[in-house]
Amino acid sequence: MSGMTGFVRSGSLGVAIAVLDDGSGACDPNDEVLVAAPNWTAAARLMRERGYRRVHTSAGRMKPSPDAVALALGTPGVVYRRKWATGEEWQPLL
């Protein structure tokens, strides 16, 4: 499922996006997760620190929306989540 991840660079930071299991044990991924970080490794670490255990070691080709990129770049290091494919607003995981 590495195709359900992505990383786009913007200056010295990048924005990582991944569709991940929320830990409920459901077969399908349940959360879209977004974070701005210097690289994919740092972004994956931040996602894992928020409880997402199965984060891929490299990014795929998924592209976050321009609005999502702007949100993440405005608050680097803050991990955001929303239910996958629902169009909900991004919620910070604090």
C-alpha positions as CSV (number, residue, x, y, z in Angstrom):
1,M,0.0,0.0,0.0
2,S,2.9,2.4,-0.5
3,G,0.9,4.0,-3.3
4,M,-1.3,5.4,-0.5
5,T,1.5,7.6,0.7
6,G,3.2,10.7,-0.7
7,F,5.6,13.5,0.0
8,V,5.8,16.9,-1.7
9,R,8.6,19.4,-1.1
10,S,8.1,23.1,-0.5
11,G,11.3,24.9,0.3
12,S,13.1,23.4,3.3
13,L,10.1,21.4,4.3
14,G,7.9,18.8,2.7
15,V,4.4,17.6,3.4
16,A,3.8,13.9,3.9
17,I,0.4,12.3,3.4
18,A,-0.6,8.7,4.1
19,V,-3.7,6.6,4.3
20,L,-3.2,4.5,7.5
21,D,-5.0,2.0,9.8
22,D,-6.4,3.9,12.8
23,G,-5.7,0.9,15.1
24,S,-9.3,-0.3,15.2
25,G,-8.4,-3.6,13.6
26,A,-10.5,-3.0,10.5
27,C,-9.2,-4.4,7.3
28,D,-9.4,-1.1,5.4
29,P,-7.3,2.0,6.1
30,N,-9.4,4.5,8.0
31,D,-7.4,7.7,8.4
32,E,-5.7,10.2,6.1
33,V,-2.7,11.6,8.0
34,L,-0.9,14.8,7.1
35,V,2.3,16.5,8.5
36,A,5.0,18.9,7.4
37,A,8.5,17.8,8.2
38,P,12.0,18.2,6.7
39,N,11.8,14.7,5.1
40,W,9.8,11.5,4.9
41,T,11.7,9.8,7.7
42,A,10.9,12.7,10.1
43,A,7.3,12.8,9.0
44,A,6.9,9.0,9.5
45,R,8.4,9.3,13.0
46,L,5.9,12.0,13.9
47,M,3.0,9.8,12.6
48,R,4.3,6.9,14.7
49,E,4.5,9.1,17.8
50,R,0.8,9.7,17.3
51,G,0.0,6.0,17.3
52,Y,0.2,5.0,13.7
53,R,2.4,1.9,13.8
54,R,2.4,0.8,10.1
55,V,3.9,3.8,8.4
56,H,5.9,2.9,5.3
57,T,9.6,3.6,5.2
58,S,9.4,5.5,2.0
59,A,6.8,7.7,0.3
60,G,4.7,6.7,-2.7
61,R,3.2,9.0,-5.3
62,M,0.1,10.2,-3.6
63,K,-0.3,14.1,-3.7
64,P,-2.0,16.1,-1.0
65,S,-4.4,18.9,-2.1
66,P,-3.0,22.4,-2.2
67,D,-5.2,23.3,0.8
68,A,-3.8,20.4,2.8
69,V,-0.2,21.5,1.9
70,A,-0.9,25.0,3.0
71,L,-2.4,23.8,6.3
72,A,0.5,21.5,7.1
73,L,3.2,24.1,6.1
74,G,1.5,26.6,8.4
75,T,2.1,24.4,11.4
76,P,5.2,22.2,10.8
77,G,5.4,19.1,13.0
78,V,1.7,19.0,13.8
79,V,0.1,15.8,12.7
80,Y,-3.4,16.1,11.2
81,R,-5.9,13.4,10.6
82,R,-9.3,12.9,9.0
83,K,-11.4,9.9,8.1
84,W,-10.4,8.6,4.7
85,A,-12.4,9.6,1.7
86,T,-15.0,11.6,3.7
87,G,-14.0,15.1,2.9
88,E,-14.0,16.0,6.6
89,E,-11.9,18.9,7.9
90,W,-8.4,18.1,9.0
91,Q,-8.1,17.7,12.8
92,P,-4.8,18.2,14.7
93,L,-3.6,15.4,16.8
94,L,-2.1,17.1,19.9
